[in-house]
Structure formats: C-alpha cells, structure tokens
Amino acid sequence: MAYCDFTLHKVKTDLHLTVEENTSLFPEIQPIPPSDYLTFVLQEHLPLVTAINTEKARSELVVMPVLIEVRRYLQHQISLFSGTEFNVGATRGLED
C-alpha cells in the first residue's frame, strides 16, 4: 500500500493501534534553534515547495534538510534512507 493510501482510521484498524493524543511524547526535550544554514535553505525552498505543492517536493525540499540537520546535530549517529524498499508486510499489502 502506498503511503498516500494510509489513513489514520485504516492504520488504527488494520494494525490494531491505539492513539494517545494527550500524552507528551518527549516532555524533557529542549528545543534546539536551527543552524543558519538550515534557516537559509528553508527560506529558499519554501516558496518553491508552496508553488510545486506535492508530497515529493515537501519531502525533498523541507523534510530532508531538517533530517540532515538532526543527523549533523547527533554527530552522524543516525542513518537516513531514501528510496529504500522496506517490504515488511507484503502479504498484507503494506509494501511500498
């Protein structure tokens, strides 16, 4: 199932999930200001993302720069994957 086909209701039903909305997931995490570079990149990209208005544009021009910033902040202790197939539920139609 493609990502765009998922709905909250479908995921909750099919995967038997419970959503807890009144819980602070990371109560002790302090905000970190973005680097000058990330601020510049987002200022450059946001008008383009708004004009293109697709999930792919948002992913490439907003989400990925933020994830790269997080990776840099964590001194490259995490990995990023893009375009990698994770077929964890092919029999249930959950593959990408």
DSSP file (Angstrom, degrees, kcal/mol; ACC not computed):
  #  RESIDUE AA STRUCTURE BP1 BP2  ACC     N-H-->O    O-->H-N    N-H-->O    O-->H-N    TCO  KAPPA ALPHA  PHI   PSI    X-CA   Y-CA   Z-CA
    1    1 A M              0   0    0      0, 0.0     5,-0.1     0, 0.0     2,-0.0   0.000 360.0 360.0 360.0 129.3    0.0    0.0    0.0
    2    2 A A    >   -     0   0    0      1,-0.1     3,-1.8    94,-0.1     4,-0.5  -0.344 360.0-114.5 -68.0 151.6    1.4    3.4   -1.0
    3    3 A Y  G >  S+     0   0    0      1,-0.3     3,-1.6     2,-0.2    -1,-0.1   0.875 115.9  59.5 -54.0 -40.6    2.0    5.9    1.8
    4    4 A C  G 3  S+     0   0    0      1,-0.3    -1,-0.3     3,-0.0    -2,-0.0   0.671  98.2  60.6 -67.3 -14.9   -0.7    8.2    0.3
    5    5 A D  G <  S+     0   0    0     -3,-1.8    -1,-0.3     2,-0.0     2,-0.2   0.585  83.6 100.0 -86.7 -11.0   -3.3    5.4    0.7
    6    6 A F    <   -     0   0    0     -3,-1.6     2,-0.3    -4,-0.5     3,-0.1  -0.528  49.5-176.9 -75.7 140.1   -2.9    5.2    4.5
    7    7 A T     >  -     0   0    0     -2,-0.2     4,-2.7     1,-0.1     5,-0.2  -0.927  37.9-115.7-126.9 158.5   -5.4    6.9    6.7
    8    8 A L  H  > S+     0   0    0     -2,-0.3     4,-2.6     1,-0.2     5,-0.2   0.923 117.8  50.0 -59.7 -43.5   -5.4    7.2   10.5
    9    9 A H  H  > S+     0   0    0      1,-0.2     4,-2.3     2,-0.2    -1,-0.2   0.928 111.7  47.7 -60.4 -45.3   -8.5    5.1   10.7
   10   10 A K  H  > S+     0   0    0      2,-0.2     4,-3.2     1,-0.2     5,-0.4   0.913 113.2  47.5 -64.4 -43.3   -7.2    2.4    8.4
   11   11 A V  H  X S+     0   0    0     -4,-2.7     4,-2.3     1,-0.2     6,-0.4   0.926 112.4  49.3 -64.5 -44.8   -3.9    2.2   10.3
   12   12 A K  H  <>S+     0   0    0     -4,-2.6     5,-1.2    -5,-0.2     4,-0.5   0.913 118.6  40.0 -60.3 -42.1   -5.6    2.0   13.6
   13   13 A T  H  <5S+     0   0    0     -4,-2.3     3,-0.5    -5,-0.2    -2,-0.2   0.960 120.3  40.6 -72.4 -53.1   -7.9   -0.7   12.4
   14   14 A D  H  <5S+     0   0    0     -4,-3.2    -3,-0.2     1,-0.2    -2,-0.2   0.851 125.7  34.6 -68.6 -36.0   -5.5   -2.8   10.3
   15   15 A L  T  <5S-     0   0    0     -4,-2.3    -1,-0.2    -5,-0.4    -2,-0.2   0.366 104.1-123.6-103.0   4.4   -2.6   -2.6   12.7
   16   16 A H  T   5 +     0   0    0     -4,-0.5     2,-0.3    -3,-0.5    -3,-0.2   0.918  52.3 165.4  55.9  49.5   -4.6   -2.6   15.9
   17   17 A L      < -     0   0    0     -5,-1.2     2,-0.4    -6,-0.4    -1,-0.2  -0.662  31.6-147.7 -97.9 152.1   -3.1    0.6   17.2
   18   18 A T        -     0   0    0     -2,-0.3     2,-0.5     2,-0.0     0, 0.0  -0.976  13.4-144.9-115.4 132.2   -4.3    2.9   19.9
   19   19 A V        -     0   0    0     -2,-0.4     2,-0.7     2,-0.0    -2,-0.0  -0.863   9.4-166.5-101.1 125.3   -3.7    6.6   19.6
   20   20 A E        +     0   0    0     -2,-0.5     3,-0.4     1,-0.1    -2,-0.0  -0.930  12.7 171.3-110.8 107.7   -2.9    8.6   22.7
   21   21 A E        +     0   0    0     -2,-0.7    -1,-0.1     1,-0.2    -2,-0.0   0.640  68.2  60.1 -94.1 -15.8   -3.2   12.3   21.9
   22   22 A N  S    S+     0   0    0      2,-0.1     2,-0.4     0, 0.0    -1,-0.2   0.020  82.9 101.9-103.1  28.2   -3.0   13.8   25.4
   23   23 A T  S    S-     0   0    0     -3,-0.4     2,-0.9     3,-0.0     3,-0.1  -0.923  71.1-130.8-114.4 134.8    0.5   12.5   26.2
   24   24 A S        -     0   0    0     -2,-0.4    -2,-0.1     1,-0.2    -3,-0.0  -0.754  20.5-164.5 -82.9 109.8    3.7   14.5   26.0
   25   25 A L  S    S+     0   0    0     -2,-0.9    -1,-0.2     1,-0.3     0, 0.0   0.892  83.3  18.1 -65.6 -42.1    5.9   12.2   24.0
   26   26 A F  S >  S+     0   0    0      1,-0.1     3,-1.3    -3,-0.1    -1,-0.3  -0.631  71.9 166.1-129.4  73.3    9.2   14.0   24.8
   27   27 A P  T 3  S+     0   0    0      0, 0.0    -1,-0.1     0, 0.0    -2,-0.1   0.758  76.2  45.1 -65.6 -25.1    8.5   16.1   27.9
   28   28 A E  T 3  S+     0   0    0      2,-0.1     2,-0.4     0, 0.0    -2,-0.0   0.324  83.3 114.5-103.4   9.3   12.1   16.8   28.8
   29   29 A I    <   -     0   0    0     -3,-1.3    -3,-0.1     1,-0.0     0, 0.0  -0.675  54.9-148.3 -83.7 127.5   13.4   17.7   25.3
   30   30 A Q        -     0   0    0     -2,-0.4    -2,-0.1     1,-0.1    -1,-0.0  -0.774  24.5-106.4 -94.0 138.3   14.5   21.2   24.9
   31   31 A P        -     0   0    0      0, 0.0    -1,-0.1     0, 0.0     0, 0.0  -0.289  28.9-147.9 -60.7 147.2   14.1   23.0   21.5
   32   32 A I        -     0   0    0      0, 0.0     0, 0.0     0, 0.0     0, 0.0  -0.977  17.5-121.8-117.7 127.0   17.2   23.5   19.5
   33   33 A P        -     0   0    0      0, 0.0     2,-0.0     0, 0.0     0, 0.0  -0.404  33.8-107.7 -67.3 144.2   17.5   26.5   17.3
   34   34 A P        -     0   0    0      0, 0.0    32,-0.0     0, 0.0     2,-0.0  -0.342  36.3-104.0 -68.4 152.6   18.1   25.7   13.6
   35   35 A S     >  -     0   0    0      1,-0.1     4,-2.3     4,-0.0     5,-0.2  -0.276  29.8-109.2 -68.1 162.4   21.5   26.5   12.2
   36   36 A D  H  > S+     0   0    0      1,-0.2     4,-2.4     2,-0.2     5,-0.2   0.877 120.9  55.5 -59.0 -37.1   22.0   29.5   10.0
   37   37 A Y  H  > S+     0   0    0      2,-0.2     4,-2.8     1,-0.2    -1,-0.2   0.938 107.8  46.0 -63.2 -47.8   22.3   27.1    7.0
   38   38 A L  H  > S+     0   0    0      1,-0.2     4,-2.7     2,-0.2     5,-0.3   0.908 111.8  52.3 -63.6 -40.8   19.0   25.3    7.7
   39   39 A T  H  X S+     0   0    0     -4,-2.3     4,-2.1     1,-0.2    -1,-0.2   0.929 111.9  46.3 -58.8 -45.4   17.3   28.7    8.1
   40   40 A F  H  X S+     0   0    0     -4,-2.4     4,-2.2     2,-0.2    -2,-0.2   0.936 112.5  49.7 -62.0 -47.9   18.7   29.8    4.8
   41   41 A V  H  X S+     0   0    0     -4,-2.8     4,-2.6     1,-0.2    -2,-0.2   0.923 112.3  47.1 -60.0 -45.9   17.8   26.6    3.0
   42   42 A L  H  X S+     0   0    0     -4,-2.7     4,-2.6     1,-0.2    -1,-0.2   0.885 110.3  52.3 -66.3 -37.5   14.2   26.6    4.3
   43   43 A Q  H  < S+     0   0    0     -4,-2.1    -1,-0.2    -5,-0.3    -2,-0.2   0.881 114.4  44.0 -63.6 -36.7   13.7   30.3    3.3
   44   44 A E  H  X S+     0   0    0     -4,-2.2     4,-0.5    -5,-0.2    -2,-0.2   0.880 119.6  41.3 -72.3 -39.2   15.0   29.5   -0.2
   45   45 A H  H  X S+     0   0    0     -4,-2.6     4,-2.8    -5,-0.2     3,-0.3   0.814  95.8  74.7 -83.3 -32.0   12.9   26.3   -0.5
   46   46 A L  H  X S+     0   0    0     -4,-2.6     4,-2.5     1,-0.2     5,-0.2   0.869  95.7  48.8 -58.2 -43.1    9.5   27.2    1.0
   47   47 A P  H  > S+     0   0    0      0, 0.0     4,-2.0     0, 0.0    -1,-0.2   0.910 114.8  47.1 -61.8 -37.9    8.3   29.4   -1.9
   48   48 A L  H  X S+     0   0    0     -4,-0.5     4,-2.8    -3,-0.3     5,-0.3   0.916 111.6  50.0 -67.4 -43.6    9.2   26.6   -4.3
   49   49 A V  H  X S+     0   0    0     -4,-2.8     4,-3.0     1,-0.2     5,-0.3   0.906 110.9  50.2 -61.1 -42.2    7.6   23.9   -2.2
   50   50 A T  H  < S+     0   0    0     -4,-2.5    -1,-0.2    -5,-0.3    -2,-0.2   0.897 112.8  46.5 -63.7 -40.3    4.4   26.0   -2.0
   51   51 A A  H  < S+     0   0    0     -4,-2.0    -2,-0.2    -5,-0.2    -1,-0.2   0.910 117.7  41.0 -69.6 -42.6    4.4   26.5   -5.7
   52   52 A I  H  < S-     0   0    0     -4,-2.8    -2,-0.2    -5,-0.1    -3,-0.2   0.924  85.1-171.2 -72.2 -44.8    5.0   22.9   -6.6
   53   53 A N     <  +     0   0    0     -4,-3.0     2,-0.3    -5,-0.3    -3,-0.1   0.886  33.1 128.0  55.7  49.1    2.7   21.6   -3.8
   54   54 A T     >  -     0   0    0     -5,-0.3     4,-2.1     1,-0.1    -1,-0.2  -0.921  68.9-120.6-127.6 159.2    3.5   17.9   -4.0
   55   55 A E  H  > S+     0   0    0     -2,-0.3     4,-2.6     1,-0.2     5,-0.2   0.873 114.6  55.6 -62.4 -37.6    4.5   15.4   -1.3
   56   56 A K  H  > S+     0   0    0      2,-0.2     4,-2.7     1,-0.2     5,-0.3   0.920 107.5  48.1 -62.6 -44.7    7.7   14.7   -3.2
   57   57 A A  H  > S+     0   0    0      2,-0.2     4,-2.8     1,-0.2     5,-0.4   0.918 112.6  48.6 -62.9 -43.4    8.7   18.4   -3.2
   58   58 A R  H  X>S+     0   0    0     -4,-2.1     5,-2.4     1,-0.2     4,-1.9   0.916 113.3  48.2 -62.4 -42.0    7.9   18.7    0.6
   59   59 A S  I  <>S+     0   0    0     -4,-2.6     5,-2.5     3,-0.2    -2,-0.2   0.937 119.5  36.7 -63.2 -47.8   10.0   15.6    1.2
   60   60 A E  I  <5S+     0   0    0     -4,-2.7    -2,-0.2     3,-0.2    -1,-0.2   0.867 126.5  34.3 -75.5 -37.1   13.0   16.7   -0.8
   61   61 A L  I  <5S+     0   0    0     -4,-2.8    -3,-0.2    -5,-0.3    -2,-0.2   0.632 133.9  14.4-100.9 -15.4   13.0   20.4   -0.1
   62   62 A V  I  X5S+     0   0    0     -4,-1.9     4,-1.6    -5,-0.4    -3,-0.2   0.682 124.9  43.5-121.1 -56.0   11.8   20.6    3.5
   63   63 A V  I  ><S+     0   0    0     -5,-2.4     4,-2.6     1,-0.2     5,-0.2   0.935 112.9  50.1 -64.8 -48.6   11.8   17.2    5.3
   64   64 A M  H  ><S+     0   0    0     -5,-2.5     4,-2.6    -6,-0.3     5,-0.2   0.909 108.9  50.8 -62.7 -43.6   15.2   16.0    4.1
   65   65 A P  H  > S+     0   0    0      0, 0.0     4,-1.9     0, 0.0    -1,-0.2   0.894 112.0  48.9 -59.9 -36.3   17.1   19.3    5.0
   66   66 A V  H  X S+     0   0    0     -4,-1.6     4,-2.2     2,-0.2    -2,-0.2   0.927 111.8  48.2 -67.0 -44.0   15.6   19.1    8.5
   67   67 A L  H  X S+     0   0    0     -4,-2.6     4,-2.6     1,-0.2    -1,-0.2   0.887 110.1  52.0 -63.9 -38.1   16.6   15.4    8.9
   68   68 A I  H  X S+     0   0    0     -4,-2.6     4,-2.5     2,-0.2    -1,-0.2   0.890 108.5  51.7 -64.3 -38.4   20.1   16.2    7.7
   69   69 A E  H  X S+     0   0    0     -4,-1.9     4,-2.6    -5,-0.2    -2,-0.2   0.914 110.2  48.4 -62.6 -43.6   20.3   18.9   10.3
   70   70 A V  H  X S+     0   0    0     -4,-2.2     4,-2.2     2,-0.2    -2,-0.2   0.921 111.3  50.7 -62.1 -44.0   19.2   16.4   13.0
   71   71 A R  H  <>S+     0   0    0     -4,-2.6     5,-2.9     1,-0.2     6,-0.4   0.914 111.4  47.4 -60.6 -43.5   21.8   13.9   11.8
   72   72 A R  H ><5S+     0   0    0     -4,-2.5     3,-1.6     1,-0.2    -1,-0.2   0.917 110.7  52.0 -64.0 -42.8   24.5   16.6   11.9
   73   73 A Y  H 3<5S+     0   0    0     -4,-2.6    -1,-0.2     1,-0.3    -2,-0.2   0.868 108.9  50.6 -61.0 -37.0   23.4   17.6   15.4
   74   74 A L  T ><5S-     0   0    0     -4,-2.2     3,-0.9    -5,-0.2    -1,-0.3   0.218 119.1-112.6 -87.0  15.6   23.6   14.0   16.5
   75   75 A Q  T < 5 -     0   0    0     -3,-1.6    -3,-0.2     1,-0.2    -2,-0.1   0.877  67.7 -60.2  55.3  43.9   27.1   13.7   15.1
   76   76 A H  T 3 <S+     0   0    0     -5,-2.9    -1,-0.2    -6,-0.1    -4,-0.1   0.759  97.2 135.9  61.4  29.7   26.1   11.3   12.4
   77   77 A Q    <   +     0   0    0     -3,-0.9     2,-0.3    -6,-0.4    -1,-0.1   0.534  61.7  58.0 -83.6  -5.8   24.9    8.7   14.9
   78   78 A I  S    S-     0   0    0     -7,-0.2     2,-0.3    -8,-0.0    -4,-0.0  -0.855  75.8-136.6-120.1 159.1   21.7    8.0   12.8
   79   79 A S        -     0   0    0     -2,-0.3     2,-0.4     2,-0.0    -2,-0.0  -0.794   9.0-146.5-110.5 156.0   21.2    6.9    9.2
   80   80 A L        -     0   0    0     -2,-0.3     2,-0.4     2,-0.0   -16,-0.0  -0.955   9.4-162.4-120.4 143.0   18.8    8.3    6.6
   81   81 A F        +     0   0    0     -2,-0.4     2,-0.4     3,-0.1    -2,-0.0  -0.983   9.5 176.8-125.9 136.7   17.2    6.2    4.0
   82   82 A S  S    S+     0   0    0     -2,-0.4     3,-0.1     1,-0.0    -2,-0.0  -0.974  73.0   1.8-140.4 125.0   15.5    7.5    0.8
   83   83 A G  S    S+     0   0    0     -2,-0.4     2,-0.4     1,-0.3    -1,-0.0   0.616  90.4 139.3  77.3  11.7   14.1    5.3   -1.9
   84   84 A T        -     0   0    0      2,-0.0     2,-0.4     1,-0.0    -1,-0.3  -0.761  52.4-127.0 -91.2 131.8   14.9    2.1    0.0
   85   85 A E        -     0   0    0     -2,-0.4     2,-0.4    -3,-0.1    10,-0.0  -0.639  23.2-176.1 -80.1 130.6   12.3   -0.6    0.0
   86   86 A F        -     0   0    0     -2,-0.4     2,-1.8     3,-0.0     3,-0.2  -0.786   3.9-176.8-122.5  84.2   11.2   -1.9    3.4
   87   87 A N        +     0   0    0     -2,-0.4     3,-0.3     1,-0.2     8,-0.1  -0.571  25.5 144.9 -85.6  79.5    8.8   -4.7    2.5
   88   88 A V  S    S+     0   0    0     -2,-1.8    -1,-0.2     6,-0.2     7,-0.1   0.596  75.2  25.1 -94.3 -12.2    7.8   -5.7    6.0
   89   89 A G    > > +     0   0    0     -3,-0.2     5,-2.5     1,-0.1     3,-1.4  -0.167  67.7 144.3-145.4  47.0    4.2   -6.6    5.3
   90   90 A A  G > 5S+     0   0    0     -3,-0.3     3,-1.4     1,-0.3     5,-0.2   0.851  75.1  56.6 -59.4 -36.4    3.9   -7.6    1.6
   91   91 A T  G 3 5S+     0   0    0      1,-0.3    -1,-0.3     2,-0.1    -2,-0.0   0.727 110.2  46.1 -69.5 -19.0    1.3  -10.3    2.4
   92   92 A R  G < 5S-     0   0    0     -3,-1.4    -1,-0.3   -91,-0.0    -2,-0.2   0.320 120.0-107.8-102.3   5.8   -0.9   -7.6    3.9
   93   93 A G  T < 5S+     0   0    0     -3,-1.4    -3,-0.2    -4,-0.3    -2,-0.1   0.755  83.7 124.9  76.9  23.7   -0.3   -5.1    1.1
   94   94 A L      < +     0   0    0     -5,-2.5    -4,-0.2     2,-0.0    -6,-0.2   0.410  35.8 112.3 -97.5   1.5    1.9   -2.8    3.2
   95   95 A E              0   0    0     -6,-0.4    -8,-0.1    -5,-0.2   -10,-0.0  -0.356 360.0 360.0 -72.6 157.8    4.9   -2.8    0.9
   96   96 A D              0   0    0    -94,-0.1    -1,-0.1   -10,-0.1   -93,-0.1   0.435 360.0 360.0 -87.4 360.0    5.8    0.5   -0.9
